[in-house]
Amino acid sequence: MTRGQAAIVRFVLICAAWAAGQTLTWAFALDRIGLIISAALAIGVLFLTEDLGRPRAAAGGLKYWRGRRVDDDEPRGRWN
């Protein structure tokens, strides 16, 4: 998923959370705190989908330093 696609998906999910909050406040006649409930749901979705679209680290990509594996079990010489 590209960053652009992830941004669109996040936007749609945030809008859906806002709409769900508005629907809940209408269904339970909570007029005074309707904005707070909708905003809380939208912000919650924003934080839950924070890493959507970011590249993930490869399985062994973080285990290399200067072209060599960090956690290899090979016996090393005196200087390396």
C-alpha positions as CSV (number, residue, x, y, z in Angstrom):
1,M,0.0,0.0,0.0
2,T,1.4,3.4,-0.9
3,R,1.4,6.4,1.3
4,G,-1.3,8.1,-0.7
5,Q,-3.6,5.0,-0.5
6,A,-3.0,4.7,3.2
7,A,-3.9,8.4,3.7
8,I,-7.2,7.9,1.8
9,V,-8.0,4.8,3.9
10,R,-7.2,6.6,7.1
11,F,-9.4,9.5,6.1
12,V,-12.3,7.2,5.2
13,L,-11.9,5.4,8.6
14,I,-11.8,8.6,10.5
15,C,-14.9,9.9,8.7
16,A,-16.6,6.6,9.5
17,A,-15.7,6.9,13.2
18,W,-17.0,10.4,13.3
19,A,-20.3,9.3,11.6
20,A,-20.6,6.4,14.1
21,G,-20.2,8.8,17.0
22,Q,-22.8,11.1,15.6
23,T,-25.2,8.2,15.1
24,L,-24.6,7.0,18.6
25,T,-25.3,10.5,20.1
26,W,-28.5,10.8,18.0
27,A,-29.7,7.3,18.9
28,F,-29.2,7.8,22.6
29,A,-30.2,11.5,22.6
30,L,-26.9,12.7,23.9
31,D,-27.0,16.2,22.4
32,R,-24.6,18.0,24.8
33,I,-21.7,15.6,24.5
34,G,-22.2,14.5,20.9
35,L,-19.2,16.5,19.6
36,I,-16.9,15.0,22.3
37,I,-17.9,11.4,21.6
38,S,-17.5,11.9,17.8
39,A,-14.1,13.6,18.2
40,A,-12.9,10.9,20.7
41,L,-13.8,8.1,18.2
42,A,-12.1,9.9,15.3
43,I,-9.0,10.6,17.3
44,G,-8.9,7.0,18.5
45,V,-9.0,5.8,14.9
46,L,-6.3,8.3,14.0
47,F,-4.0,6.8,16.6
48,L,-4.9,3.2,15.8
49,T,-4.0,3.7,12.1
50,E,-0.9,5.7,12.7
51,D,1.5,3.3,11.1
52,L,-0.7,2.4,8.1
53,G,1.3,2.8,4.9
54,R,4.7,3.0,6.5
55,P,7.3,0.5,5.1
56,R,8.1,-2.3,7.5
57,A,11.6,-3.4,8.2
58,A,12.8,-6.5,6.4
59,A,13.2,-9.6,8.4
60,G,17.0,-9.3,8.6
61,G,17.4,-5.7,7.5
62,L,18.1,-4.3,11.0
63,K,20.7,-7.0,11.8
64,Y,23.4,-5.7,9.5
65,W,26.2,-3.3,10.2
66,R,28.9,-2.5,7.7
67,G,27.7,-5.3,5.5
68,R,28.0,-8.0,8.1
69,R,25.4,-9.7,10.2
70,V,25.5,-8.5,13.8
71,D,24.2,-11.7,15.3
72,D,26.1,-14.3,13.3
73,D,27.5,-17.2,15.3
74,E,30.8,-17.6,13.4
75,P,33.9,-17.7,15.4
76,R,35.8,-14.4,14.9
77,G,39.5,-13.8,14.9
78,R,41.3,-11.6,17.4
79,W,40.5,-8.3,15.6
80,N,37.0,-9.0,14.4
